[in-house]
Amino acid sequence: MNYRKLGKTNFKVSEIGYGAWGIGGKQWLGGSDDESVTALRRAIELGLNFIDTALAYGDGHSEKLVGRVVRESRGKIFVATKVPPKDRVWPAKAGVGIEQVFPYDYIITSAEESLRNLQLDTIDLLQLHVWNSEWVDRDEWKRAFADLKQAGKVHSVGVSLTEHDPDSGLSIVETDLIDAVQVIYNIFDQLPERQLLPLCAKHNVGVLARVPLDEGGLSGHLTEDTQFPAGDFREWYFRGDRKKQVVEHVDALLRDLGSDSELPKLALAFCLSHPAVTTVIPGMRTVKHAESNIAVSSQGALPEDILEIMKRHAWDRNFYN
Ligand SMILES: NC(=O)c1ccc[n+]([C@@H]2O[C@H](COP(=O)([O-])OP(=O)(O)OC[C@H]3O[C@@H](n4cnc5c(N)ncnc54)[C@H](OP(=O)(O)O)[C@@H]3O)[C@@H](O)[C@H]2O)c1
């Protein structure tokens, strides 16, 4: 496993991190706690030291599982978690004030609730789970972040940006008051390359590349007939004729690449090939997926000709609408 420095912090985090949304259950069905914990332990055994969870993932369930595994680990494991919007609206809506979404007291009590779930003394990276650039000059988030750091409850801070709107993070990166942004970045959604990633590099702000496998669209397993358990988030995400659309895009990509390499490996390597990316955080609830994904870190950046082909397969669409 290779490690990269997270922005201005002194954290050296693994290039492959662990996306812990799926292990919260509730929105991702079909897994089990035992299987998830075994996969996470195996990932750590293989050198993974960065986990991204959130209070909202299974209403604290993901944090509890993460805390359990982190507390039993011998080496340092960096834990990132998130403050859910107080109005429980994802993504943040234009025109809705920060006082309704992230008032000062609410950010503090939410971080404290996460610490109780994790049963850890400190959160390594606390992120706001939605962000609206209209709030950049407001005091609430700045004071809450500063006070949590001062109290030793949080080491570093950041925001998780709206789906397919990476530019919503430009102005907060320019404040130099955050350590990291979390953004969708994958072969289909390459928008962050235009402005966000260069700006993060310039300001030395860490980048967590989320949804690298397009919620499974780039897993290599999705077919037109794939069925998700009733109530699973992916049933909604891939609704209507979307599976067909994804299959067509993936087929075209693989045809152009003419590569023997497995699609998920290529998809993760795509993210890590950008130097501004600190870590890529796939969801992986099985040992098989954890082992296969972690192996990508030793492969290094993809060759330019492969990246050039991938650039042509950027796909402008928003399945979260
Ligand atoms: N608003 C936000 O802040 C936000 C939103 C979404 C996601 N996130 C973060 O980003 C993380 C990653 O996104 P995600 O989990 O939604 O989606 P993802 O990483 O794009 O895709 C996860 C899916 O890919 C499968 N997979 C993983 N490795 C594989 C492999 N080697 N071969 C085949 N399939 C593989 C997983 O299967 P199994 O799980 O069954 O192994 C799972 O079904 C989340 O866990 C979360 O931490 C944040």
The ligand as an SDF file (V2000), in Angstrom:
LIG
                    3D

 48 52  0  0  0  0  0  0  0  0999 V2000
  -22.5420   12.5720    0.2660 N   0  0  0  0  0  0  0  0  0  0  0  0
  -21.4900   11.8800    0.6490 C   0  0  0  0  0  0  0  0  0  0  0  0
  -20.6820   12.3820    1.4180 O   0  0  0  0  0  0  0  0  0  0  0  0
  -21.2710   10.5010    0.1210 C   0  0  0  0  0  0  0  0  0  0  0  0
  -22.1600    9.9350   -0.8030 C   0  0  0  0  0  0  0  0  0  0  0  0
  -21.8810    8.6700   -1.3210 C   0  0  0  0  0  0  0  0  0  0  0  0
  -20.7490    7.9980   -0.9040 C   0  0  0  0  0  0  0  0  0  0  0  0
  -19.9000    8.5510    0.0140 N   0  0  0  0  0  0  0  0  0  0  0  0
  -18.6830    7.8480    0.5030 C   0  0  0  0  0  0  0  0  0  0  0  0
  -18.0270    7.2570   -0.6140 O   0  0  0  0  0  0  0  0  0  0  0  0
  -17.9040    5.8400   -0.3890 C   0  0  0  0  0  0  0  0  0  0  0  0
  -17.8870    5.0810   -1.7060 C   0  0  0  0  0  0  0  0  0  0  0  0
  -19.0910    5.2280   -2.3970 O   0  0  0  0  0  0  0  0  0  0  0  0
  -20.1820    4.0640   -2.4470 P   0  0  0  0  0  0  0  0  0  0  0  0
  -19.8610    3.0450   -1.4280 O   0  0  0  0  0  0  0  0  0  0  0  0
  -21.4940    4.7370   -2.3890 O   0  0  0  0  0  0  0  0  0  0  0  0
  -20.0380    3.5040   -3.9250 O   0  0  0  0  0  0  0  0  0  0  0  0
  -18.8320    2.8870   -4.7940 P   0  0  0  0  0  0  0  0  0  0  0  0
  -17.6060    2.8170   -3.9690 O   0  0  0  0  0  0  0  0  0  0  0  0
  -18.7890    3.6390   -6.0620 O   0  0  0  0  0  0  0  0  0  0  0  0
  -19.3800    1.4220   -5.1290 O   0  0  0  0  0  0  0  0  0  0  0  0
  -19.5690    0.4660   -4.1360 C   0  0  0  0  0  0  0  0  0  0  0  0
  -20.0560   -0.8050   -4.7940 C   0  0  0  0  0  0  0  0  0  0  0  0
  -18.9890   -1.3930   -5.5550 O   0  0  0  0  0  0  0  0  0  0  0  0
  -18.8300   -2.7560   -5.1460 C   0  0  0  0  0  0  0  0  0  0  0  0
  -17.4060   -3.1120   -5.2460 N   0  0  0  0  0  0  0  0  0  0  0  0
  -16.3790   -2.6680   -4.4830 C   0  0  0  0  0  0  0  0  0  0  0  0
  -15.2220   -3.2180   -4.8890 N   0  0  0  0  0  0  0  0  0  0  0  0
  -15.5040   -4.0330   -5.9150 C   0  0  0  0  0  0  0  0  0  0  0  0
  -14.7200   -4.8790   -6.7500 C   0  0  0  0  0  0  0  0  0  0  0  0
  -13.4070   -4.9870   -6.6060 N   0  0  0  0  0  0  0  0  0  0  0  0
  -15.3570   -5.5800   -7.7220 N   0  0  0  0  0  0  0  0  0  0  0  0
  -16.7080   -5.4740   -7.9000 C   0  0  0  0  0  0  0  0  0  0  0  0
  -17.4940   -4.6860   -7.1490 N   0  0  0  0  0  0  0  0  0  0  0  0
  -16.8960   -3.9610   -6.1510 C   0  0  0  0  0  0  0  0  0  0  0  0
  -19.3280   -2.7980   -3.7360 C   0  0  0  0  0  0  0  0  0  0  0  0
  -19.6880   -4.1170   -3.3910 O   0  0  0  0  0  0  0  0  0  0  0  0
  -19.7050   -4.6340   -1.8650 P   0  0  0  0  0  0  0  0  0  0  0  0
  -19.9680   -3.4650   -0.9820 O   0  0  0  0  0  0  0  0  0  0  0  0
  -20.8060   -5.6210   -1.8450 O   0  0  0  0  0  0  0  0  0  0  0  0
  -18.3630   -5.2200   -1.5800 O   0  0  0  0  0  0  0  0  0  0  0  0
  -20.5030   -1.8510   -3.7970 C   0  0  0  0  0  0  0  0  0  0  0  0
  -21.6200   -2.5230   -4.3200 O   0  0  0  0  0  0  0  0  0  0  0  0
  -19.1040    5.5260    0.5190 C   0  0  0  0  0  0  0  0  0  0  0  0
  -19.0020    4.2810    1.1510 O   0  0  0  0  0  0  0  0  0  0  0  0
  -19.0210    6.7080    1.4600 C   0  0  0  0  0  0  0  0  0  0  0  0
  -17.9830    6.5360    2.4000 O   0  0  0  0  0  0  0  0  0  0  0  0
  -20.1420    9.7990    0.5160 C   0  0  0  0  0  0  0  0  0  0  0  0
  1  2  1  0
  2  3  2  0
  2  4  1  0
  4  5  1  0
  4 48  2  0
  5  6  2  0
  6  7  1  0
  7  8  2  0
  8  9  1  0
  8 48  1  0
  9 10  1  0
  9 46  1  0
 10 11  1  0
 11 12  1  0
 11 44  1  0
 12 13  1  0
 13 14  1  0
 14 15  2  0
 14 16  1  0
 14 17  1  0
 17 18  1  0
 18 19  2  0
 18 20  1  0
 18 21  1  0
 21 22  1  0
 22 23  1  0
 23 24  1  0
 23 42  1  0
 24 25  1  0
 25 26  1  0
 25 36  1  0
 26 27  1  0
 26 35  1  0
 27 28  2  0
 28 29  1  0
 29 30  1  0
 29 35  2  0
 30 31  1  0
 30 32  2  0
 32 33  1  0
 33 34  2  0
 34 35  1  0
 36 37  1  0
 36 42  1  0
 37 38  1  0
 38 39  2  0
 38 40  1  0
 38 41  1  0
 42 43  1  0
 44 45  1  0
 44 46  1  0
 46 47  1  0
M  CHG  2   8   1  16  -1
M  END
$$$$
